[in-house]
Amino acid sequence: MKLIVGLGNPGTKYEHTRHNIGAMVADRLVTAAGERYTVHKRSGAQVASVPLAGGSVLVAKPRTYMNTAGRQIGPLAKFYSVAPADLIVLHDELDIDFGLVRLKRGGGEGGHNGLRSLSQAIGTRDYLRVRLGIGRPPGRQDPADFVLKPFPSAARAEVDLLIEHGADAVDLLLGHGLEAAQNTVHAW
């Protein structure tokens, strides 16, 4: 079983914020397939079974805040016996220019509390990541404030493109593996 996790914060207050770009990509995968989320009874996460790359994968979003995402995703991964190699996490990335998508396996969390919570819950950092570039905050703005602000309305087209590229990156990862997907995605 492959598990794709879109990180974000629940509720309409955070719906269109930079921190929720991972959840936005997960939503795109689910709605493009004509599917809907249900609540997984054991973990509490939102889940949907989605046909991707010739197979069925599980797309999930925690219903907890970002900093505690592992509380629901850890039990979900355990329930479905998902190996770290079969886990793909979609998340915002400050250290990547806005609009770019980068793929990698493992590594540090770079101060990303959602990744930290997830790594602690599953016992490893060695999972696939679709890193969605949101860029650095302007001037001296606190990064914690920056990620919780909505994207500017003038950037709507670029946000939609980032979401599309994130969804395409997932499809490439599933269909062709990490190295081939990196060669394509990193050239965008």
Buried (B, 14 or more C-beta within 10 A) or exposed (E): BBBBBBBBBBEEEBBBBBBBBBBBBBBBBBEEBEBEBEEBEEBBBBBBEBEBBEEEBBBBBBBBBBEBBBBBBBBBBEBBEBBBEBBBBBBBBBEBEBBBBBBEBEEEBEEBBBBBBBBBBBEBBBBBBBBBBBBBBEEEEEEEEBBBEBBEEEBEEEBEBBBBBBBBBBEBBBEBEBEEBBEEBEEE
